[in-house]
Amino acid sequence: MSIPRRAVYTALTGNYELLPEQPVAKASDVAFICFTDDPELRSDSWDVRVVPTLLDLDPVRSARALKIGGHPDLAEYDETLWIDARVLLKEDPAVILDTWLDGTDLALPRHSYRKDVVTEFEEVLLAGMDDSSRLYEQLTHYSAAAPELLERPVPWTGMIARRHTQAVDRAMQEWLVHVLRYSRRDQLSFVHAVSRAGVGPRLLELDTWGSALHDWLPGAGRSSRPPIFRVSDSLRAPTARLGELQRQLEVTTTELSAALSHRENVIERLEGRVAQLERALAKARGRARRLRRKLDAQDTPSLPKRVRRRLGRALRS
């Protein structure tokens, strides 16, 4: 059997973060290639190749296009291992590819702390990682087309091993379409895209924060600028604004309904208490009248004035 031609690759666009060196590259026969739009980028362990971006004003999706769709320079390789720029390999990528691609053409880790695809949507929405209108649209479309896939395990796409077959390339093109059409958060669309393409990837158990194979580095040099397409509230798409107003209305309606229900319960308890007091007062008046009739029936001229005054007050009340 011939030895497969292999490469590790990553992509940096838009000066988003720094490129860490990969010490394992020195002892590995696997090529290390970094695609970038920065002509000043240099590295001791990476073969840095300057390439044009897919979308000039969208460096995130431009990097995703290289991650998912690859680059013509990768056509000479049979197998590749994608790693995010924050992944520091601790094992020879040849060993990783041998293990991960044993019996499959596409393999990547299962997300170690998010349960399923819908949980990933929730996290991205809560963290404000992308435009809410685009996320809700994507979630609505997935719910209508294949709702059962939302309950599938969500992958971690920081490391992806693939053998470049026609089926895998077709799945990657489908995935890229979803990332360009919907959210740039590619973990949201992976399951639906590869399922639509008819490819079943292997999901591996791996702690995404760190393992015997890798470390997940802090975002050194990561830009603090907001994404270029994160528009302000005043410029947000009308559908997104309407959706937010509708959610606010639902929350307010729920709160008012709860307050009204509490008020009605309080009134009901007070009315019950008033009725009890009225019944007790009626009984007291009845006893007073009976006592007065009894006293009137008796000749009690010597009844003290103090007692007569108290009886009079009780009857008047």
C-alpha positions as CSV (number, residue, x, y, z in Angstrom):
1,M,0.0,0.0,0.0
2,S,1.3,3.5,-0.9
3,I,1.7,6.0,1.9
4,P,-1.0,8.7,1.7
5,R,0.1,12.2,1.1
6,R,-0.9,14.3,4.1
7,A,-1.0,17.8,5.3
8,V,-2.1,19.8,8.4
9,Y,-3.5,23.2,7.5
10,T,-5.0,26.2,9.1
11,A,-6.1,29.7,8.0
12,L,-5.7,33.3,9.3
13,T,-7.5,36.2,7.7
14,G,-8.2,39.7,8.7
15,N,-5.3,39.9,11.3
16,Y,-7.7,38.2,13.7
17,E,-5.1,36.5,15.9
18,L,-1.5,35.3,16.1
19,L,-0.2,32.1,14.6
20,P,1.3,29.7,17.2
21,E,4.3,27.6,16.2
22,Q,3.9,23.8,16.1
23,P,7.0,22.1,17.6
24,V,5.7,18.6,16.4
25,A,6.2,19.8,12.8
26,K,9.9,19.4,13.0
27,A,9.8,15.6,13.6
28,S,6.8,14.9,11.3
29,D,6.7,14.0,7.7
30,V,3.3,15.7,7.4
31,A,3.3,19.1,5.7
32,F,2.1,22.1,7.8
33,I,0.4,24.8,5.6
34,C,-1.1,28.1,6.8
35,F,-3.3,30.1,4.3
36,T,-3.4,33.8,5.1
37,D,-4.1,37.2,3.5
38,D,-1.2,38.7,5.5
39,P,1.9,39.1,3.4
40,E,4.0,39.9,6.5
41,L,3.2,36.7,8.3
42,R,6.2,34.5,9.1
43,S,6.7,31.1,10.8
44,D,9.4,28.6,11.6
45,S,7.0,25.6,11.5
46,W,4.4,26.6,9.0
47,D,4.6,26.9,5.2
48,V,2.8,30.3,5.0
49,R,1.0,30.8,1.7
50,V,-0.7,34.1,0.9
51,V,-4.0,33.7,-0.8
52,P,-6.8,36.0,-1.8
53,T,-9.9,36.1,0.5
54,L,-13.3,34.9,-0.6
55,L,-15.1,38.0,0.8
56,D,-13.0,41.1,1.3
57,L,-15.2,42.5,4.1
58,D,-15.9,39.3,5.8
59,P,-12.6,37.7,7.1
60,V,-14.5,35.2,9.3
61,R,-16.3,33.6,6.4
62,S,-13.2,33.9,4.3
63,A,-11.4,31.8,6.8
64,R,-14.3,29.4,7.0
65,A,-14.2,28.9,3.3
66,L,-10.6,27.8,3.5
67,K,-11.4,25.6,6.5
68,I,-14.3,23.8,4.9
69,G,-13.7,24.0,1.2
70,G,-9.9,23.8,1.3
71,H,-7.7,25.4,-1.3
72,P,-6.4,24.2,-4.7
73,D,-3.0,23.7,-3.1
74,L,-4.4,20.9,-1.1
75,A,-5.4,18.9,-4.1
76,E,-2.0,17.0,-4.1
77,Y,-2.8,15.6,-0.7
78,D,-4.9,12.5,0.0
79,E,-5.6,13.2,3.7
80,T,-5.7,16.5,5.6
81,L,-6.0,17.5,9.2
82,W,-7.6,20.9,9.8
83,I,-6.7,22.7,13.1
84,D,-7.9,26.0,14.3
85,A,-5.2,28.5,14.9
86,R,-5.6,28.1,18.7
87,V,-4.9,24.3,18.5
88,L,-1.4,23.3,19.6
89,L,-0.7,19.7,18.5
90,K,1.1,17.4,21.0
91,E,1.1,14.3,18.8
92,D,2.4,13.7,15.3
93,P,-0.5,14.4,12.9
94,A,0.3,11.2,11.1
95,V,-0.7,9.2,14.2
96,I,-3.9,11.3,14.5
97,L,-4.8,10.7,10.9
98,D,-4.0,7.0,11.1
99,T,-6.3,6.6,14.2
100,W,-9.1,8.9,13.3
101,L,-9.5,7.8,9.6
102,D,-9.3,4.1,10.4
103,G,-12.5,2.8,8.7
104,T,-13.9,6.2,7.9
105,D,-13.3,9.2,5.5
106,L,-14.4,12.0,7.9
107,A,-13.7,12.3,11.6
108,L,-13.8,15.0,14.2
109,P,-14.4,15.3,18.0
110,R,-17.7,15.4,19.7
111,H,-18.2,18.7,21.6
112,S,-17.2,17.8,25.1
113,Y,-19.5,20.3,27.0
114,R,-22.5,20.9,24.7
115,K,-25.1,18.2,24.4
116,D,-26.7,18.6,21.0
117,V,-27.2,21.0,18.1
118,V,-30.0,22.9,19.6
119,T,-27.9,23.6,22.7
120,E,-25.3,25.0,20.4
121,F,-27.9,27.4,19.0
122,E,-28.9,28.4,22.5
123,E,-25.3,29.2,23.5
124,V,-24.6,31.2,20.3
125,L,-27.8,33.2,20.8
126,L,-27.1,33.9,24.5
127,A,-23.5,34.9,23.8
128,G,-24.5,37.2,20.9
129,M,-22.0,35.5,18.6
130,D,-23.9,36.2,15.5
131,D,-26.9,38.2,14.2
132,S,-30.0,37.0,15.9
133,S,-32.3,37.2,12.9
134,R,-30.0,35.0,10.9
135,L,-29.8,32.5,13.7
136,Y,-33.5,32.3,14.2
137,E,-34.0,31.9,10.5
138,Q,-31.5,29.0,10.4
139,L,-33.1,27.3,13.4
140,T,-36.5,27.7,11.9
141,H,-35.4,26.2,8.6
142,Y,-33.7,23.3,10.3
143,S,-36.8,22.7,12.5
144,A,-39.0,22.5,9.4
145,A,-36.6,20.4,7.3
146,A,-35.1,17.9,9.7
147,P,-36.0,18.6,13.4
148,E,-34.6,15.2,14.6
149,L,-31.1,16.4,13.6
150,L,-31.3,19.2,16.2
151,E,-31.1,16.5,18.9
152,R,-27.9,15.0,17.4
153,P,-24.6,15.4,19.2
154,V,-22.9,18.6,18.1
155,P,-19.3,18.3,16.8
156,W,-16.3,20.4,17.8
157,T,-14.8,21.6,14.5
158,G,-11.4,22.8,15.9
159,M,-9.9,19.6,14.5
160,I,-11.1,17.8,11.4
161,A,-9.6,14.8,9.7
162,R,-10.7,13.9,6.2
163,R,-9.8,11.7,3.3
164,H,-10.5,13.6,0.1
165,T,-13.1,11.4,-1.6
166,Q,-15.9,12.6,-3.8
167,A,-18.5,12.1,-1.0
168,V,-16.5,14.0,1.6
169,D,-15.8,16.9,-0.9
170,R,-19.5,17.0,-1.7
171,A,-20.3,17.2,2.0
172,M,-17.8,20.0,2.6
173,Q,-19.3,22.0,-0.3
174,E,-22.8,21.5,1.2
175,W,-21.5,22.6,4.6
176,L,-19.8,25.7,3.1
177,V,-23.1,26.7,1.4
178,H,-24.8,26.6,4.9
179,V,-22.1,28.8,6.4
180,L,-22.4,31.3,3.6
181,R,-26.2,31.3,3.7
182,Y,-26.8,31.1,7.5
183,S,-24.6,31.7,10.6
184,R,-20.8,31.8,10.3
185,R,-20.7,29.6,13.4
186,D,-20.0,26.5,11.5
187,Q,-20.7,24.0,14.3
188,L,-24.4,24.9,13.9
189,S,-24.7,23.7,10.3
190,F,-22.3,20.7,10.2
191,V,-24.8,18.0,11.2
192,H,-27.5,19.1,8.8
193,A,-25.1,19.7,5.9
194,V,-23.3,16.4,6.0
195,S,-26.6,14.6,6.6
196,R,-28.0,16.2,3.5
197,A,-24.9,15.2,1.6
198,G,-25.4,11.6,2.8
199,V,-22.1,11.4,4.7
200,G,-21.8,9.8,8.2
201,P,-18.8,11.2,10.0
202,R,-17.1,9.6,13.0
203,L,-17.5,11.6,16.2
204,L,-14.6,11.0,18.7
205,E,-14.5,11.4,22.4
206,L,-12.0,14.2,23.1
207,D,-11.8,16.9,25.7
208,T,-11.9,20.0,23.6
209,W,-10.0,22.1,26.2
210,G,-7.0,19.8,26.1
211,S,-6.0,16.2,25.6
212,A,-3.0,13.9,24.9
213,L,-3.3,15.1,21.3
214,H,-3.6,18.8,21.7
215,D,-3.9,22.0,23.8
216,W,-6.5,24.7,23.3
217,L,-4.6,27.9,23.5
218,P,-5.8,31.3,24.7
219,G,-6.7,33.7,21.9
220,A,-3.3,35.4,21.7
221,G,-3.5,38.6,19.6
222,R,-7.2,38.1,19.0
223,S,-8.8,41.3,17.8
224,S,-11.2,43.0,20.2
225,R,-13.0,44.7,17.4
226,P,-16.6,43.6,16.9
227,P,-17.3,41.7,13.6
228,I,-17.8,44.0,10.7
229,F,-21.4,42.8,10.1
230,R,-22.5,43.2,13.8
231,V,-24.8,46.1,13.1
232,S,-26.2,48.3,15.8
233,D,-29.7,48.0,17.2
234,S,-30.9,50.9,15.2
235,L,-29.7,49.3,11.9
236,R,-30.8,45.8,12.7
237,A,-33.0,44.0,10.2
238,P,-36.7,44.8,10.7
239,T,-37.6,41.1,11.1
240,A,-35.0,40.7,13.9
241,R,-36.3,43.8,15.6
242,L,-39.9,42.6,15.3
243,G,-38.9,39.3,16.7
244,E,-37.2,40.9,19.7
245,L,-40.3,43.1,20.3
246,Q,-42.5,40.0,20.1
247,R,-40.4,38.2,22.7
248,Q,-40.4,41.3,25.0
249,L,-44.2,41.5,24.6
250,E,-44.5,37.8,25.5
251,V,-42.3,38.3,28.6
252,T,-44.3,41.4,29.7
253,T,-47.6,39.6,29.1
254,T,-46.4,36.6,31.2
255,E,-45.3,38.9,34.0
256,L,-48.6,40.9,34.0
257,S,-50.6,37.7,33.9
258,A,-48.7,36.4,36.9
259,A,-49.2,39.7,38.8
260,L,-52.9,39.7,38.0
261,S,-53.2,36.1,39.2
262,H,-51.5,37.0,42.4
263,R,-53.7,40.1,42.9
264,E,-56.8,38.0,42.4
265,N,-55.6,35.4,44.9
266,V,-54.9,38.1,47.5
267,I,-58.4,39.7,46.9
268,E,-60.0,36.2,47.2
269,R,-58.3,35.6,50.5
270,L,-59.3,39.1,51.8
271,E,-62.9,38.6,50.8
272,G,-62.9,35.3,52.6
273,R,-61.5,36.9,55.7
274,V,-64.1,39.7,55.5
275,A,-66.9,37.1,55.2
276,Q,-65.6,35.3,58.3
277,L,-65.5,38.6,60.3
278,E,-69.0,39.5,59.2
279,R,-70.3,36.1,60.3
280,A,-68.5,36.5,63.6
281,L,-69.9,40.0,64.1
282,A,-73.4,38.7,63.3
283,K,-73.1,36.0,65.9
284,A,-71.8,38.5,68.4
285,R,-74.8,40.8,67.8
286,G,-77.2,37.8,68.1
287,R,-75.7,36.9,71.4
288,A,-76.0,40.5,72.6
289,R,-79.6,40.7,71.6
290,R,-80.4,37.4,73.3
291,L,-78.7,38.5,76.4
292,R,-80.6,41.8,76.5
293,R,-83.9,40.1,76.0
294,K,-83.0,37.8,78.9
295,L,-82.0,40.7,81.1
296,D,-85.2,42.6,80.1
297,A,-87.2,39.5,81.1
298,Q,-85.6,39.6,84.5
299,D,-86.2,42.4,86.9
300,T,-82.6,43.7,87.3
301,P,-83.0,47.3,88.5
302,S,-79.9,46.9,90.5
303,L,-77.8,46.1,87.3
304,P,-74.7,48.3,87.6
305,K,-74.6,51.3,85.2
306,R,-71.2,50.2,84.0
307,V,-72.6,46.8,82.7
308,R,-75.6,48.5,81.1
309,R,-73.3,50.9,79.2
310,R,-71.2,48.0,77.9
311,L,-74.3,46.2,76.8
312,G,-75.6,49.4,75.1
313,R,-72.3,49.9,73.2
314,A,-72.3,46.2,72.1
315,L,-75.9,46.5,70.7
316,R,-75.1,49.8,68.9
317,S,-72.1,48.3,67.2
